[in-house]
Amino acid sequence: MKKVFLLFFMVSFMSCQNDIENFKLNGVISNEEGSPLEGIEVKVICWYYGNSPDQSYSGEETKKAITNNTGKYEMEFEKGAFIEILVDKSRFSKVHETLYITNKTHTFNIKMKVK
C-alpha cells in the first residue's frame, strides 16, 4: 500500500511541474570568509518542459556570467523548470548545484572553498 501511495504522490508532483516564464537568477560568489570574488565565471544550464506531453525536459538553454567587483552575478531566462549551476576556478573546489525553479526570481549565493 505504501508503494502505491508513493507512486501516486510522485506522479502527482511531476504532473504539476511547469515552466516558469521570464525568471531571473542572481547571487554572490564569495570565499569561505565571506569576501566577494570578482571575475568568477558562472555557467547555468536551464532545462525547460516546453510542450512536452510526457513531462520530460524538452530543451535547455546555457548562459554564462562573470561576477563583478562585489561578487555578484545575474542572468535572465525566457522559461525554465530546473537549473544546474557550475562554477570552476582553478584554486577553488568545483561547484555543481541543482535546483527546481519555483519563483520568477531566485537568489543563489555560493561560498567557494580553497582546494
MOPAC internal coordinates of N, CA, C and O (Angstrom, degrees):
PM7 1SCF
backbone

  N    0.0000 0     0.00 0     0.00 0    0    0    0
  C    1.4470 1     0.00 0     0.00 0    1    0    0
  C    1.5374 1   110.33 1     0.00 0    2    1    0
  O    1.2310 1   120.51 1   140.57 1    3    2    1
  N    1.3360 1   116.63 1   -39.43 1    3    2    1
  C    1.4600 1   119.99 1  -179.85 1    5    3    2
  C    1.5230 1   110.73 1   -63.26 1    6    5    3
  O    1.2310 1   120.25 1   142.42 1    7    6    5
  N    1.3360 1   117.13 1   -37.58 1    7    6    5
  C    1.4620 1   120.56 1  -179.70 1    9    7    6
  C    1.5243 1   110.78 1   -65.71 1   10    9    7
  O    1.2310 1   120.14 1   141.13 1   11   10    9
  N    1.3147 1   117.34 1   -38.87 1   11   10    9
  C    1.4617 1   121.27 1   179.06 1   13   11   10
  C    1.5254 1   109.76 1   -65.00 1   14   13   11
  O    1.2310 1   120.41 1   135.51 1   15   14   13
  N    1.3296 1   116.83 1   -44.49 1   15   14   13
  C    1.4649 1   120.93 1   179.14 1   17   15   14
  C    1.5287 1   110.41 1   -62.59 1   18   17   15
  O    1.2310 1   120.32 1   134.97 1   19   18   17
  N    1.3330 1   116.98 1   -45.03 1   19   18   17
  C    1.4531 1   121.00 1  -179.81 1   21   19   18
  C    1.5275 1   110.88 1   -61.53 1   22   21   19
  O    1.2310 1   120.35 1   136.16 1   23   22   21
  N    1.3231 1   116.94 1   -43.84 1   23   22   21
  C    1.4538 1   121.24 1   178.63 1   25   23   22
  C    1.5334 1   110.55 1   -62.13 1   26   25   23
  O    1.2310 1   120.27 1   135.88 1   27   26   25
  N    1.3377 1   117.08 1   -44.12 1   27   26   25
  C    1.4554 1   121.40 1   178.36 1   29   27   26
  C    1.5287 1   110.58 1   -60.82 1   30   29   27
  O    1.2310 1   120.35 1   135.86 1   31   30   29
  N    1.3368 1   116.93 1   -44.14 1   31   30   29
  C    1.4611 1   121.80 1   179.79 1   33   31   30
  C    1.5242 1   110.98 1   -61.42 1   34   33   31
  O    1.2310 1   120.29 1   134.48 1   35   34   33
  N    1.3280 1   117.05 1   -45.52 1   35   34   33
  C    1.4640 1   120.69 1  -178.29 1   37   35   34
  C    1.5233 1   111.52 1   -65.17 1   38   37   35
  O    1.2310 1   120.24 1   137.85 1   39   38   37
  N    1.3309 1   117.16 1   -42.15 1   39   38   37
  C    1.4667 1   120.67 1   179.02 1   41   39   38
  C    1.5219 1   109.94 1   -65.34 1   42   41   39
  O    1.2310 1   120.11 1   138.59 1   43   42   41
  N    1.3179 1   117.39 1   -41.41 1   43   42   41
  C    1.4681 1   121.19 1   178.98 1   45   43   42
  C    1.5167 1   110.66 1   -63.33 1   46   45   43
  O    1.2310 1   120.47 1   136.70 1   47   46   45
  N    1.3379 1   116.71 1   -43.30 1   47   46   45
  C    1.4657 1   120.57 1  -179.42 1   49   47   46
  C    1.5204 1   110.44 1   -63.82 1   50   49   47
  O    1.2310 1   120.32 1   133.95 1   51   50   49
  N    1.3127 1   116.98 1   -46.05 1   51   50   49
  C    1.4527 1   121.28 1  -177.81 1   53   51   50
  C    1.5254 1   111.20 1   -64.39 1   54   53   51
  O    1.2310 1   119.97 1   143.19 1   55   54   53
  N    1.3154 1   117.65 1   -36.81 1   55   54   53
  C    1.4573 1   119.88 1  -177.63 1   57   55   54
  C    1.5221 1   111.70 1   -71.77 1   58   57   55
  O    1.2310 1   120.01 1   163.22 1   59   58   57
  N    1.3194 1   117.58 1   -16.78 1   59   58   57
  C    1.4650 1   121.38 1   179.73 1   61   59   58
  C    1.5214 1   112.16 1   -87.12 1   62   61   59
  O    1.2310 1   119.88 1   171.89 1   63   62   61
  N    1.3115 1   117.84 1    -8.11 1   63   62   61
  C    1.4557 1   120.76 1  -177.88 1   65   63   62
  C    1.5192 1   110.41 1   -70.24 1   66   65   63
  O    1.2310 1   120.38 1   -48.11 1   67   66   65
  N    1.3004 1   116.87 1   131.89 1   67   66   65
  C    1.4581 1   123.47 1   177.25 1   69   67   66
  C    1.5132 1   108.92 1  -135.77 1   70   69   67
  O    1.2310 1   121.75 1   -21.75 1   71   70   69
  N    1.3200 1   114.26 1   158.25 1   71   70   69
  C    1.4540 1   118.64 1   172.74 1   73   71   70
  C    1.5224 1   109.53 1   -71.48 1   74   73   71
  O    1.2310 1   120.86 1   -36.26 1   75   74   73
  N    1.3213 1   115.96 1   143.74 1   75   74   73
  C    1.4514 1   121.94 1   171.95 1   77   75   74
  C    1.5264 1   105.75 1   -96.69 1   78   77   75
  O    1.2310 1   120.59 1   -54.60 1   79   78   77
  N    1.3108 1   116.47 1   125.40 1   79   78   77
  C    1.4635 1   121.89 1  -177.82 1   81   79   78
  C    1.5291 1   110.70 1   -83.77 1   82   81   79
  O    1.2310 1   121.10 1   -37.69 1   83   82   81
  N    1.3255 1   115.50 1   142.31 1   83   82   81
  C    1.4692 1   123.05 1   173.20 1   85   83   82
  C    1.5229 1   113.53 1    47.08 1   86   85   83
  O    1.2310 1   120.78 1  -118.64 1   87   86   85
  N    1.3146 1   116.12 1    61.36 1   87   86   85
  C    1.4610 1   118.27 1   179.60 1   89   87   86
  C    1.5240 1   111.25 1  -103.15 1   90   89   87
  O    1.2310 1   121.82 1   -22.66 1   91   90   89
  N    1.3249 1   114.12 1   157.34 1   91   90   89
  C    1.4578 1   122.10 1  -178.60 1   93   91   90
  C    1.5202 1   109.24 1  -118.19 1   94   93   91
  O    1.2310 1   121.23 1   -39.27 1   95   94   93
  N    1.3130 1   115.26 1   140.73 1   95   94   93
  C    1.4581 1   122.66 1   175.93 1   97   95   94
  C    1.5194 1   107.17 1  -120.29 1   98   97   95
  O    1.2310 1   120.69 1   -46.73 1   99   98   97
  N    1.3272 1   116.29 1   133.27 1   99   98   97
  C    1.4597 1   120.25 1   176.51 1  101   99   98
  C    1.5204 1   109.23 1  -148.57 1  102  101   99
  O    1.2310 1   121.16 1   -11.13 1  103  102  101
  N    1.2894 1   115.38 1   168.87 1  103  102  101
  C    1.4554 1   119.90 1   178.61 1  105  103  102
  C    1.5132 1   110.76 1   173.59 1  106  105  103
  O    1.2310 1   121.57 1     0.92 1  107  106  105
  N    1.3218 1   114.60 1  -179.08 1  107  106  105
  C    1.4637 1   122.19 1   178.68 1  109  107  106
  C    1.5234 1   107.51 1  -126.11 1  110  109  107
  O    1.2310 1   121.28 1   -43.57 1  111  110  109
  N    1.3138 1   115.16 1   136.43 1  111  110  109
  C    1.4599 1   120.81 1   174.68 1  113  111  110
  C    1.5163 1   107.23 1  -107.26 1  114  113  111
  O    1.2310 1   121.44 1   -52.50 1  115  114  113
  N    1.3199 1   114.85 1   127.50 1  115  114  113
  C    1.4592 1   120.49 1  -178.17 1  117  115  114
  C    1.5259 1   109.53 1  -135.87 1  118  117  115
  O    1.2310 1   121.27 1   -10.57 1  119  118  117
  N    1.3384 1   115.17 1   169.43 1  119  118  117
  C    1.4625 1   119.26 1   174.35 1  121  119  118
  C    1.5326 1   108.52 1   -85.10 1  122  121  119
  O    1.2310 1   120.49 1     2.05 1  123  122  121
  N    1.3108 1   116.66 1  -177.95 1  123  122  121
  C    1.4721 1   120.63 1  -176.84 1  125  123  122
  C    1.5218 1   113.17 1   -62.09 1  126  125  123
  O    1.2310 1   120.26 1   153.74 1  127  126  125
  N    1.3193 1   117.12 1   -26.26 1  127  126  125
  C    1.4670 1   120.89 1   179.38 1  129  127  126
  C    1.5264 1   112.06 1   -83.61 1  130  129  127
  O    1.2310 1   120.24 1   172.17 1  131  130  129
  N    1.3319 1   117.15 1    -7.83 1  131  130  129
  C    1.4589 1   120.74 1   179.58 1  133  131  130
  C    1.5100 1   115.03 1    96.73 1  134  133  131
  O    1.2310 1   119.96 1  -177.57 1  135  134  133
  N    1.3342 1   117.68 1     2.43 1  135  134  133
  C    1.4683 1   120.38 1   178.04 1  137  135  134
  C    1.5285 1   109.16 1   -77.31 1  138  137  135
  O    1.2310 1   119.75 1   -46.76 1  139  138  137
  N    1.3319 1   118.09 1   133.24 1  139  138  137
  C    1.4661 1   120.64 1  -178.37 1  141  139  138
  C    1.5222 1   111.82 1   -65.18 1  142  141  139
  O    1.2310 1   120.95 1   -33.08 1  143  142  141
  N    1.3229 1   115.78 1   146.92 1  143  142  141
  C    1.4601 1   121.88 1   179.43 1  145  143  142
  C    1.5260 1   109.35 1  -110.82 1  146  145  143
  O    1.2310 1   120.93 1   -59.95 1  147  146  145
  N    1.3111 1   115.83 1   120.05 1  147  146  145
  C    1.4670 1   122.07 1  -179.72 1  149  147  146
  C    1.5199 1   110.13 1   -91.58 1  150  149  147
  O    1.2310 1   120.82 1   -31.87 1  151  150  149
  N    1.3398 1   116.04 1   148.13 1  151  150  149
  C    1.4630 1   121.29 1   174.31 1  153  151  150
  C    1.5151 1   114.95 1    76.94 1  154  153  151
  O    1.2310 1   119.73 1  -160.19 1  155  154  153
  N    1.3041 1   118.13 1    19.81 1  155  154  153
  C    1.4673 1   121.93 1   178.68 1  157  155  154
  C    1.5223 1   108.60 1   -90.51 1  158  157  155
  O    1.2310 1   120.24 1   -50.34 1  159  158  157
  N    1.3356 1   117.15 1   129.66 1  159  158  157
  C    1.4624 1   120.66 1   178.15 1  161  159  158
  C    1.5257 1   110.07 1   -84.09 1  162  161  159
  O    1.2310 1   121.23 1   -49.60 1  163  162  161
  N    1.3192 1   115.26 1   130.40 1  163  162  161
  C    1.4600 1   122.80 1   177.49 1  165  163  162
  C    1.5217 1   107.02 1  -114.73 1  166  165  163
  O    1.2310 1   120.81 1   -58.26 1  167  166  165
  N    1.3220 1   116.06 1   121.74 1  167  166  165
  C    1.4635 1   121.40 1   178.33 1  169  167  166
  C    1.5220 1   107.93 1  -108.11 1  170  169  167
  O    1.2310 1   120.72 1   -49.49 1  171  170  169
  N    1.3308 1   116.24 1   130.51 1  171  170  169
  C    1.4627 1   120.91 1  -179.70 1  173  171  170
  C    1.5200 1   109.21 1  -126.42 1  174  173  171
  O    1.2310 1   121.27 1   -52.34 1  175  174  173
  N    1.3157 1   115.17 1   127.66 1  175  174  173
  C    1.4605 1   121.77 1   173.69 1  177  175  174
  C    1.5179 1   106.60 1  -105.80 1  178  177  175
  O    1.2310 1   120.87 1   -59.58 1  179  178  177
  N    1.3189 1   115.93 1   120.42 1  179  178  177
  C    1.4575 1   122.16 1  -177.38 1  181  179  178
  C    1.5303 1   108.78 1  -108.39 1  182  181  179
  O    1.2310 1   120.46 1   -62.26 1  183  182  181
  N    1.3129 1   116.73 1   117.74 1  183  182  181
  C    1.4662 1   122.47 1   179.67 1  185  183  182
  C    1.5152 1   109.04 1   -97.76 1  186  185  183
  O    1.2310 1   120.53 1   -40.04 1  187  186  185
  N    1.3338 1   116.60 1   139.96 1  187  186  185
  C    1.4631 1   120.25 1   178.96 1  189  187  186
  C    1.5242 1   110.66 1  -134.31 1  190  189  187
  O    1.2310 1   121.53 1   -21.19 1  191  190  189
  N    1.3400 1   114.67 1   158.81 1  191  190  189
  C    1.4609 1   121.99 1  -179.64 1  193  191  190
  C    1.5190 1   112.02 1   -83.82 1  194  193  191
  O    1.2310 1   120.19 1   142.30 1  195  194  193
  N    1.3190 1   117.23 1   -37.70 1  195  194  193
  C    1.4583 1   119.68 1  -173.95 1  197  195  194
  C    1.5152 1   109.51 1    62.65 1  198  197  195
  O    1.2310 1   120.20 1    50.52 1  199  198  197
  N    1.3047 1   117.23 1  -129.48 1  199  198  197
  C    1.4736 1   122.07 1   178.29 1  201  199  198
  C    1.5150 1   111.14 1  -108.62 1  202  201  199
  O    1.2310 1   119.88 1  -147.63 1  203  202  201
  N    1.3030 1   117.83 1    32.37 1  203  202  201
  C    1.4562 1   122.65 1  -177.28 1  205  203  202
  C    1.5339 1   110.97 1   -62.54 1  206  205  203
  O    1.2310 1   119.53 1   -59.62 1  207  206  205
  N    1.3300 1   118.50 1   120.38 1  207  206  205
  C    1.4684 1   120.77 1  -178.62 1  209  207  206
  C    1.5253 1   113.38 1   -70.86 1  210  209  207
  O    1.2310 1   119.77 1   155.92 1  211  210  209
  N    1.3214 1   118.03 1   -24.08 1  211  210  209
  C    1.4671 1   120.04 1  -177.38 1  213  211  210
  C    1.5282 1   112.93 1  -103.09 1  214  213  211
  O    1.2310 1   120.03 1  -165.74 1  215  214  213
  N    1.3272 1   117.55 1    14.26 1  215  214  213
  C    1.4603 1   123.49 1   178.15 1  217  215  214
  C    1.5255 1   113.17 1    62.37 1  218  217  215
  O    1.2310 1   120.13 1  -154.55 1  219  218  217
  N    1.3300 1   117.35 1    25.45 1  219  218  217
  C    1.4638 1   119.48 1   172.96 1  221  219  218
  C    1.5271 1   107.31 1   -95.93 1  222  221  219
  O    1.2310 1   120.53 1   -18.48 1  223  222  221
  N    1.3132 1   116.60 1   161.52 1  223  222  221
  C    1.4581 1   119.63 1   179.82 1  225  223  222
  C    1.5249 1   108.93 1   -69.01 1  226  225  223
  O    1.2310 1   120.63 1   -49.37 1  227  226  225
  N    1.3135 1   116.39 1   130.63 1  227  226  225
  C    1.4576 1   120.16 1  -177.08 1  229  227  226
  C    1.5227 1   112.39 1  -101.09 1  230  229  227
  O    1.2310 1   120.34 1   170.63 1  231  230  229
  N    1.3221 1   116.96 1    -9.37 1  231  230  229
  C    1.4557 1   119.07 1   179.74 1  233  231  230
  C    1.5059 1   112.06 1  -171.65 1  234  233  231
  O    1.2310 1   121.62 1    -4.76 1  235  234  233
  N    1.3277 1   114.50 1   175.24 1  235  234  233
  C    1.4637 1   120.23 1   178.84 1  237  235  234
  C    1.5102 1   110.04 1  -150.57 1  238  237  235
  O    1.2310 1   121.99 1   -23.14 1  239  238  237
  N    1.3238 1   113.80 1   156.86 1  239  238  237
  C    1.4552 1   122.10 1   177.33 1  241  239  238
  C    1.5250 1   107.15 1  -132.59 1  242  241  239
  O    1.2310 1   120.33 1   -47.42 1  243  242  241
  N    1.3223 1   116.98 1   132.58 1  243  242  241
  C    1.4605 1   121.58 1  -179.46 1  245  243  242
  C    1.5206 1   109.33 1  -113.06 1  246  245  243
  O    1.2310 1   121.24 1   -46.42 1  247  246  245
  N    1.3291 1   115.24 1   133.58 1  247  246  245
  C    1.4654 1   121.13 1   177.02 1  249  247  246
  C    1.5249 1   109.03 1  -134.37 1  250  249  247
  O    1.2310 1   121.72 1   -24.46 1  251  250  249
  N    1.3272 1   114.31 1   155.54 1  251  250  249
  C    1.4593 1   121.16 1   176.39 1  253  251  250
  C    1.5164 1   109.15 1  -127.61 1  254  253  251
  O    1.2310 1   121.22 1   -32.67 1  255  254  253
  N    1.3262 1   115.27 1   147.33 1  255  254  253
  C    1.4632 1   121.53 1   175.61 1  257  255  254
  C    1.5235 1   107.86 1  -139.56 1  258  257  255
  O    1.2310 1   120.64 1   -25.29 1  259  258  257
  N    1.3117 1   116.38 1   154.71 1  259  258  257
  C    1.4662 1   122.90 1   177.08 1  261  259  258
  C    1.5211 1   107.68 1  -114.18 1  262  261  259
  O    1.2310 1   120.59 1   -46.67 1  263  262  261
  N    1.3234 1   116.48 1   133.33 1  263  262  261
  C    1.4641 1   119.19 1  -179.60 1  265  263  262
  C    1.5295 1   110.64 1   -67.79 1  266  265  263
  O    1.2310 1   121.46 1   -34.35 1  267  266  265
  N    1.3278 1   114.81 1   145.65 1  267  266  265
  C    1.4658 1   120.40 1   178.67 1  269  267  266
  C    1.5291 1   110.14 1   -87.02 1  270  269  267
  O    1.2310 1   120.08 1    11.18 1  271  270  269
  N    1.3201 1   117.44 1  -168.82 1  271  270  269
  C    1.4739 1   120.49 1  -175.45 1  273  271  270
  C    1.5335 1   113.35 1   -68.92 1  274  273  271
  O    1.2310 1   119.75 1   168.87 1  275  274  273
  N    1.3203 1   118.08 1   -11.13 1  275  274  273
  C    1.4727 1   120.76 1   175.02 1  277  275  274
  C    1.5292 1   111.29 1  -104.40 1  278  277  275
  O    1.2310 1   120.71 1  -169.07 1  279  278  277
  N    1.3436 1   116.24 1    10.93 1  279  278  277
  C    1.4656 1   121.19 1   178.34 1  281  279  278
  C    1.5163 1   114.52 1    79.00 1  282  281  279
  O    1.2310 1   120.62 1  -173.32 1  283  282  281
  N    1.3344 1   116.41 1     6.68 1  283  282  281
  C    1.4661 1   120.16 1  -175.36 1  285  283  282
  C    1.5255 1   111.82 1   -86.35 1  286  285  283
  O    1.2310 1   121.42 1   -36.97 1  287  286  285
  N    1.3341 1   114.89 1   143.03 1  287  286  285
  C    1.4559 1   122.13 1   171.69 1  289  287  286
  C    1.5237 1   107.29 1  -131.85 1  290  289  287
  O    1.2310 1   120.60 1   -23.99 1  291  290  289
  N    1.3205 1   116.46 1   156.01 1  291  290  289
  C    1.4554 1   120.64 1   175.05 1  293  291  290
  C    1.5205 1   110.03 1  -158.71 1  294  293  291
  O    1.2310 1   121.25 1   -28.60 1  295  294  293
  N    1.3185 1   115.22 1   151.40 1  295  294  293
  C    1.4542 1   121.98 1   177.65 1  297  295  294
  C    1.5217 1   109.59 1  -157.87 1  298  297  295
  O    1.2310 1   121.16 1   -19.46 1  299  298  297
  N    1.3200 1   115.39 1   160.54 1  299  298  297
  C    1.4594 1   121.73 1  -179.44 1  301  299  298
  C    1.5254 1   109.44 1  -125.14 1  302  301  299
  O    1.2310 1   120.83 1   -33.02 1  303  302  301
  N    1.3289 1   116.01 1   146.98 1  303  302  301
  C    1.4526 1   122.81 1   177.48 1  305  303  302
  C    1.5235 1   109.52 1  -129.40 1  306  305  303
  O    1.2310 1   120.58 1   -33.68 1  307  306  305
  N    1.3320 1   116.50 1   146.32 1  307  306  305
  C    1.4634 1   120.70 1   178.60 1  309  307  306
  C    1.5205 1   111.85 1   -66.08 1  310  309  307
  O    1.2310 1   120.70 1   139.46 1  311  310  309
  N    1.3308 1   116.26 1   -40.54 1  311  310  309
  C    1.4576 1   120.73 1   178.51 1  313  311  310
  C    1.5142 1   109.03 1  -160.90 1  314  313  311
  O    1.2310 1   121.15 1   -19.95 1  315  314  313
  N    1.3203 1   115.41 1   160.05 1  315  314  313
  C    1.4537 1   119.58 1   178.11 1  317  315  314
  C    1.5099 1   111.96 1   179.57 1  318  317  315
  O    1.2310 1   121.46 1   -17.82 1  319  318  317
  N    1.3349 1   114.81 1   162.18 1  319  318  317
  C    1.4559 1   121.76 1   179.38 1  321  319  318
  C    1.5254 1   111.65 1  -129.59 1  322  321  319
  O    1.2310 1   120.28 1   155.01 1  323  322  321
  N    1.3360 1   117.06 1   -24.99 1  323  322  321
  C    1.4595 1   122.08 1  -173.44 1  325  323  322
  C    1.5160 1   107.63 1  -151.73 1  326  325  323
  O    1.2310 1   120.08 1   -42.87 1  327  326  325
  N    1.3360 1   117.44 1   137.13 1  327  326  325
  C    1.4594 1   119.55 1   178.22 1  329  327  326
  C    1.5202 1   111.75 1  -128.98 1  330  329  327
  O    1.2310 1   122.13 1   -28.78 1  331  330  329
  N    1.3206 1   113.54 1   151.22 1  331  330  329
  C    1.4603 1   122.46 1   171.78 1  333  331  330
  C    1.5283 1   106.03 1  -115.98 1  334  333  331
  O    1.2310 1   120.96 1   -48.54 1  335  334  333
  N    1.3271 1   115.76 1   131.46 1  335  334  333
  C    1.4583 1   121.36 1   179.06 1  337  335  334
  C    1.5225 1   107.61 1  -114.09 1  338  337  335
  O    1.2310 1   121.12 1   -55.50 1  339  338  337
  N    1.3381 1   115.47 1   124.50 1  339  338  337
  C    1.4656 1   121.20 1  -177.01 1  341  339  338
  C    1.5174 1   109.67 1  -123.95 1  342  341  339
  O    1.2310 1   120.94 1   -52.01 1  343  342  341
  N    1.3279 1   115.81 1   127.99 1  343  342  341
  C    1.4652 1   121.81 1   176.53 1  345  343  342
  C    1.5197 1   106.92 1  -132.93 1  346  345  343
  O    1.2310 1   120.90 1   -52.85 1  347  346  345
  N    1.3259 1   115.89 1   127.15 1  347  346  345
  C    1.4627 1   120.85 1  -177.95 1  349  347  346
  C    1.5290 1   108.35 1  -139.43 1  350  349  347
  O    1.2310 1   120.97 1   -71.29 1  351  350  349
  N    1.3118 1   115.75 1   108.71 1  351  350  349
  C    1.4668 1   121.71 1   178.16 1  353  351  350
  C    1.5240 1   106.79 1  -127.81 1  354  353  351
  O    1.2310 1   120.05 1   -47.15 1  355  354  353
  N    1.3133 1   117.52 1   132.85 1  355  354  353
  C    1.4607 1   123.23 1  -168.37 1  357  355  354
  C    1.5279 1   115.85 1   -48.12 1  358  357  355
  O    1.2310 1   118.78 1   135.78 1  359  358  357
  N    1.3017 1   119.92 1   -44.22 1  359  358  357
  C    1.4669 1   119.08 1  -174.85 1  361  359  358
  C    1.5345 1   113.65 1   -88.96 1  362  361  359
  O    1.2310 1   120.91 1   179.33 1  363  362  361
  N    1.3534 1   115.87 1    -0.67 1  363  362  361
  C    1.4653 1   121.00 1   179.95 1  365  363  362
  C    1.5273 1   110.66 1  -114.95 1  366  365  363
  O    1.2310 1   120.98 1   -21.81 1  367  366  365
  N    1.3108 1   115.72 1   158.19 1  367  366  365
  C    1.4632 1   120.78 1   174.28 1  369  367  366
  C    1.5199 1   108.88 1   -68.74 1  370  369  367
  O    1.2310 1   120.60 1   -36.13 1  371  370  369
  N    1.3340 1   116.46 1   143.87 1  371  370  369
  C    1.4606 1   121.07 1   178.99 1  373  371  370
  C    1.5232 1   110.35 1   -64.61 1  374  373  371
  O    1.2310 1   121.27 1   -31.47 1  375  374  373
  N    1.3329 1   115.18 1   148.53 1  375  374  373
  C    1.4573 1   121.54 1   176.80 1  377  375  374
  C    1.5261 1   107.68 1  -120.63 1  378  377  375
  O    1.2310 1   120.77 1   -49.95 1  379  378  377
  N    1.3248 1   116.13 1   130.05 1  379  378  377
  C    1.4704 1   122.50 1   174.50 1  381  379  378
  C    1.5259 1   106.44 1  -139.01 1  382  381  379
  O    1.2310 1   120.89 1   -76.80 1  383  382  381
  N    1.3116 1   115.91 1   103.20 1  383  382  381
  C    1.4610 1   121.96 1  -178.21 1  385  383  382
  C    1.5208 1   109.28 1  -117.40 1  386  385  383
  O    1.2310 1   120.64 1   -28.07 1  387  386  385
  N    1.3216 1   116.39 1   151.93 1  387  386  385
  C    1.4554 1   121.48 1   177.39 1  389  387  386
  C    1.5260 1   109.63 1  -132.41 1  390  389  387
  O    1.2310 1   121.34 1   -29.77 1  391  390  389
  N    1.3288 1   115.04 1   150.23 1  391  390  389
  C    1.4572 1   118.40 1   174.87 1  393  391  390
  C    1.5202 1   110.66 1  -160.55 1  394  393  391
  O    1.2310 1   121.91 1   -28.43 1  395  394  393
  N    1.3296 1   113.95 1   151.57 1  395  394  393
  C    1.4589 1   120.90 1   174.91 1  397  395  394
  C    1.5210 1   108.74 1   -82.78 1  398  397  395
  O    1.2310 1   120.89 1   -36.67 1  399  398  397
  N    1.3012 1   115.90 1   143.33 1  399  398  397
  C    1.4545 1   121.32 1   179.71 1  401  399  398
  C    1.5203 1   108.31 1   -89.11 1  402  401  399
  O    1.2310 1   120.79 1   -55.91 1  403  402  401
  N    1.3156 1   116.09 1   124.09 1  403  402  401
  C    1.4596 1   120.54 1  -178.78 1  405  403  402
  C    1.5195 1   112.93 1  -124.88 1  406  405  403
  O    1.2310 1   119.97 1   167.58 1  407  406  405
  N    1.3285 1   117.66 1   -12.42 1  407  406  405
  C    1.4679 1   122.48 1  -177.93 1  409  407  406
  C    1.5167 1   109.82 1  -133.05 1  410  409  407
  O    1.2310 1   120.46 1   -16.32 1  411  410  409
  N    1.2979 1   116.72 1   163.68 1  411  410  409
  C    1.4657 1   121.55 1   178.00 1  413  411  410
  C    1.5288 1   112.51 1   -70.87 1  414  413  411
  O    1.2310 1   120.24 1   159.83 1  415  414  413
  N    1.3259 1   117.15 1   -20.17 1  415  414  413
  C    1.4581 1   121.37 1   177.58 1  417  415  414
  C    1.5221 1   109.12 1  -132.28 1  418  417  415
  O    1.2310 1   120.86 1   -50.23 1  419  418  417
  N    1.3185 1   115.96 1   129.77 1  419  418  417
  C    1.4573 1   121.72 1   176.10 1  421  419  418
  C    1.5200 1   108.91 1  -123.39 1  422  421  419
  O    1.2310 1   120.67 1   -45.32 1  423  422  421
  N    1.3168 1   116.33 1   134.68 1  423  422  421
  C    1.4491 1   121.56 1   172.24 1  425  423  422
  C    1.5166 1   107.02 1  -110.85 1  426  425  423
  O    1.2310 1   120.69 1   -55.38 1  427  426  425
  N    1.3232 1   116.29 1   124.62 1  427  426  425
  C    1.4560 1   121.45 1  -178.24 1  429  427  426
  C    1.5189 1   108.24 1  -132.08 1  430  429  427
  O    1.2310 1   121.00 1   -78.28 1  431  430  429
  N    1.3296 1   115.69 1   101.72 1  431  430  429
  C    1.4679 1   121.94 1   178.93 1  433  431  430
  C    1.5209 1   109.99 1   -90.48 1  434  433  431
  O    1.2310 1   120.74 1   -33.89 1  435  434  433
  N    1.3262 1   116.19 1   146.11 1  435  434  433
  C    1.4616 1   121.56 1  -177.20 1  437  435  434
  C    1.5229 1   109.32 1  -131.03 1  438  437  435
  O    1.2310 1   120.74 1   -47.11 1  439  438  437
  N    1.3321 1   116.20 1   132.89 1  439  438  437
  C    1.4627 1   122.10 1   172.61 1  441  439  438
  C    1.5240 1   107.41 1  -105.59 1  442  441  439
  O    1.2310 1   120.94 1   -59.83 1  443  442  441
  N    1.3206 1   115.81 1   120.17 1  443  442  441
  C    1.4635 1   122.01 1  -178.65 1  445  443  442
  C    1.5233 1   109.29 1   -86.62 1  446  445  443
  O    1.2310 1   121.39 1   -43.73 1  447  446  445
  N    1.3302 1   114.95 1   136.27 1  447  446  445
  C    1.4684 1   120.96 1   178.31 1  449  447  446
  C    1.5246 1   109.21 1  -102.80 1  450  449  447
  O    1.2310 1   120.85 1   -46.33 1  451  450  449
  N    1.3137 1   115.98 1   133.67 1  451  450  449
  C    1.4714 1   121.31 1   177.44 1  453  451  450
  C    1.5198 1   108.24 1   -69.31 1  454  453  451
  O    1.2310 1   120.91 1   -40.71 1  455  454  453
  N    1.3494 1   115.87 1   139.29 1  455  454  453
  C    1.4814 1   120.56 1   179.59 1  457  455  454
  C    1.5031 1   110.27 1   -66.56 1  458  457  455
  O    1.2310 1   120.10 1   180.00 1  459  458  457

